[in-house]
């Protein structure tokens, strides 16, 4: 076996392991989500303290899993254009697993239930709901996870700068200003990776700062800091990091549809301008989470308000339009990978609409603390990022081994699609009738949508389990002499 083949096999094995961890984490996280809906729907009983532990682990696991999967997608395709470190990828996975164990221990063994946003001073001031040990396990676990991701993005930034000269050139700024022709622009995978490297490095540094301050405050309550600063750092981290998952995951849409249609997805000047716009917008829109904090500087609230309308549109429009155009009259042969990639465009497009509605101040004051917010979030994360994740899994399975899809897989596709539409719709309906989010107990008139959402969620878990089983089948039958994609092997040779 040649040195190139050994290197590709090592790379694929790391990615495969990461995707298995992702799949199992998503299943566990969704089970906790269903349990919460069953509790809110009055179908089962649980103590409020237990409910909030489930809320904490659900949010942490789902955001963490989405980030882990999206970084795997980004790393896999970016590694075809720049030289990335496999050691850093492995360290990130190990730190993620260590962090997941610490978060689980803190949540269930020591009853920490401060949600994945860990908003100061809640970790230290819990009214005796949990103690110092539980808070420290959770906070340190989150810090460990953040360090792993930060190392990965620092490495991707290093590799992009080494190949293209700067992060600005990775975004195609020299093409935008006319110093280079469009044909010499960096490919979409590099552009998207550069954008995510910039925004997530910023987000993770913000998150690490506020986590460290929280940890010190838990250990020594005499150490305090400005709550408004803490909230800004927390949401600068949380909003950017969660939303950046879709900007990493969309790389599979660019790469996979180009392969399936045998048409290149080129980085036009408009494409590059829109990605640059989203780079800045993503960094600046988080203040829309603080619209009810009257002590915030007015200019920041206005900025968050205005840019929230524009944030999701540039990249979404150019990607959705590009996906339509590249498929149009291409004779594409649809399968699970391409179908899930296309479905992710639907989830992203529909999911961003209620998000834009909620960003309006007059709506935000009424709706932001209702279930309207998890409604749009589950739509563009579940039908967006997670669909991209399973598209990538099916791509690897077919590309590496030609593993055939069955009618069970195709049935699971529709179960997944309609199930997630049902879950998201139940949340949006609850928000429309002013059902508060993060409440363990619901009034009888609030229970109907929660019950419907729980049933829809069960369909989603069954579908995801089928997806993961298919991927595990692929692992078990992998031909050790076949590294995978002849397309990419030729590209790298």
MOWO-V645493 format. One record per backbone hydrogen bond with DSSP energy under -1.0 kcal/mol. CO is the residue of the C=O (numbers start at 1). NH is the residue of the N-H. If there is no record, write none. Layout:
co=CO nh=NH
co=CO nh=NH
//
This chain:
co=2 nh=6
co=3 nh=7
co=4 nh=8
co=5 nh=9
co=6 nh=10
co=7 nh=11
co=8 nh=12
co=9 nh=13
co=10 nh=14
co=11 nh=15
co=12 nh=16
co=13 nh=17
co=14 nh=18
co=15 nh=19
co=16 nh=20
co=17 nh=21
co=18 nh=22
co=19 nh=23
co=20 nh=24
co=21 nh=25
co=22 nh=26
co=23 nh=27
co=24 nh=28
co=25 nh=29
co=26 nh=30
co=27 nh=31
co=28 nh=32
co=29 nh=33
co=30 nh=34
co=31 nh=35
co=32 nh=36
co=33 nh=37
co=34 nh=38
co=35 nh=39
co=36 nh=40
co=37 nh=41
co=38 nh=43
co=38 nh=44
co=39 nh=42
co=47 nh=51
co=48 nh=52
co=49 nh=53
co=50 nh=54
co=51 nh=55
co=52 nh=56
co=53 nh=57
co=54 nh=58
co=55 nh=59
co=56 nh=60
co=57 nh=61
co=58 nh=62
co=59 nh=63
co=60 nh=64
co=61 nh=65
co=62 nh=66
co=63 nh=67
co=64 nh=68
co=65 nh=69
co=66 nh=70
co=67 nh=71
co=68 nh=72
co=69 nh=73
co=70 nh=74
co=71 nh=75
co=72 nh=76
co=73 nh=77
co=74 nh=78
co=75 nh=79
co=77 nh=80
co=78 nh=81
co=78 nh=82
co=85 nh=89
co=86 nh=90
co=87 nh=91
co=88 nh=92
co=89 nh=93
co=90 nh=94
co=91 nh=95
co=92 nh=96
co=93 nh=97
co=94 nh=98
co=95 nh=99
co=96 nh=100
co=97 nh=101
co=98 nh=102
co=99 nh=103
co=100 nh=104
co=101 nh=105
co=102 nh=106
co=103 nh=107
co=104 nh=108
co=105 nh=109
co=105 nh=110
co=106 nh=112
co=115 nh=118
co=119 nh=122
co=121 nh=125
co=126 nh=129
co=131 nh=135
co=132 nh=136
co=133 nh=137
co=134 nh=138
co=135 nh=139
co=136 nh=140
co=137 nh=141
co=138 nh=142
co=139 nh=143
co=140 nh=144
co=141 nh=145
co=142 nh=146
co=143 nh=147
co=144 nh=148
co=145 nh=149
co=146 nh=150
co=147 nh=151
co=148 nh=152
co=149 nh=153
co=150 nh=154
co=151 nh=155
co=152 nh=156
co=153 nh=157
co=154 nh=158
co=155 nh=159
co=156 nh=160
co=157 nh=161
co=158 nh=162
co=159 nh=163
co=160 nh=164
co=161 nh=165
co=166 nh=170
co=167 nh=171
co=168 nh=173
co=172 nh=176
co=173 nh=177
co=174 nh=179
co=174 nh=180
co=181 nh=184
co=182 nh=185
co=187 nh=191
co=188 nh=192
co=189 nh=193
co=190 nh=194
co=191 nh=195
co=192 nh=196
co=193 nh=197
co=194 nh=198
co=195 nh=199
co=196 nh=200
co=197 nh=201
co=198 nh=202
co=199 nh=203
co=200 nh=204
co=201 nh=205
co=202 nh=206
co=203 nh=207
co=204 nh=208
co=205 nh=209
co=206 nh=210
co=207 nh=211
co=208 nh=212
co=209 nh=213
co=210 nh=214
co=211 nh=215
co=212 nh=216
co=213 nh=217
co=214 nh=218
co=215 nh=219
co=216 nh=220
co=220 nh=223
co=226 nh=230
co=227 nh=231
co=228 nh=232
co=229 nh=233
co=230 nh=234
co=231 nh=235
co=232 nh=236
co=233 nh=237
co=234 nh=238
co=235 nh=239
co=237 nh=241
co=238 nh=242
co=239 nh=243
co=240 nh=244
co=243 nh=246
co=244 nh=248
co=245 nh=249
co=246 nh=250
co=248 nh=251
co=249 nh=252
co=250 nh=254
co=251 nh=255
co=252 nh=256
co=253 nh=257
co=254 nh=258
co=255 nh=259
co=256 nh=260
co=257 nh=261
co=258 nh=263
co=266 nh=268
co=268 nh=272
co=269 nh=273
co=270 nh=274
co=271 nh=275
co=272 nh=276
co=273 nh=277
co=274 nh=278
co=275 nh=279
co=276 nh=280
co=277 nh=281
co=278 nh=282
co=279 nh=283
co=280 nh=284
co=281 nh=285
co=285 nh=288
co=286 nh=289
co=287 nh=290
co=290 nh=293
co=292 nh=294
co=293 nh=296
co=297 nh=301
co=298 nh=302
co=299 nh=303
co=300 nh=304
co=301 nh=305
co=302 nh=306
co=303 nh=307
co=304 nh=308
co=307 nh=311
co=310 nh=314
co=312 nh=316
co=313 nh=317
co=314 nh=318
co=315 nh=319
co=316 nh=320
co=317 nh=321
co=318 nh=322
co=319 nh=323
co=320 nh=324
co=321 nh=325
co=322 nh=326
co=323 nh=327
co=324 nh=328
co=327 nh=330
co=335 nh=339
co=336 nh=340
co=337 nh=341
co=338 nh=342
co=339 nh=343
co=340 nh=344
co=342 nh=346
co=343 nh=347
co=344 nh=348
co=345 nh=349
co=346 nh=350
co=347 nh=351
co=348 nh=352
co=352 nh=356
co=353 nh=357
co=354 nh=358
co=355 nh=359
co=357 nh=360
co=360 nh=364
co=361 nh=365
co=363 nh=366
co=363 nh=367
co=364 nh=368
co=367 nh=370
co=369 nh=437
co=370 nh=373
co=371 nh=375
co=372 nh=376
co=373 nh=377
co=374 nh=378
co=375 nh=379
co=376 nh=380
co=377 nh=381
co=378 nh=382
co=379 nh=383
co=380 nh=385
co=381 nh=386
co=384 nh=388
co=385 nh=389
co=386 nh=390
co=387 nh=391
co=388 nh=392
co=389 nh=393
co=390 nh=394
co=391 nh=395
co=392 nh=396
co=393 nh=397
co=394 nh=398
co=395 nh=399
co=396 nh=400
co=397 nh=401
co=397 nh=403
co=398 nh=402
co=406 nh=410
co=407 nh=411
co=408 nh=412
co=409 nh=413
co=410 nh=414
co=411 nh=415
co=412 nh=416
co=413 nh=417
co=414 nh=418
co=415 nh=419
co=416 nh=420
co=417 nh=421
co=418 nh=422
co=419 nh=423
co=420 nh=424
co=421 nh=425
co=422 nh=426
co=423 nh=427
co=424 nh=428
co=425 nh=429
co=426 nh=430
co=427 nh=431
co=428 nh=432
co=429 nh=433
co=430 nh=435
co=431 nh=434
co=435 nh=371
co=443 nh=446
co=444 nh=447
co=447 nh=451
co=448 nh=452
co=449 nh=453
co=450 nh=454
co=451 nh=455
co=452 nh=456
co=453 nh=457
co=454 nh=458
co=455 nh=459
co=456 nh=460
co=457 nh=461
co=458 nh=462
co=459 nh=463
co=460 nh=464
co=461 nh=465
co=462 nh=466
co=463 nh=467
co=464 nh=468
co=465 nh=469
co=466 nh=470
co=467 nh=471
co=468 nh=472
co=469 nh=473
co=470 nh=474
co=471 nh=475
co=472 nh=476
co=473 nh=477
co=479 nh=482
co=485 nh=489
co=486 nh=490
co=487 nh=491
co=488 nh=492
co=489 nh=493
//
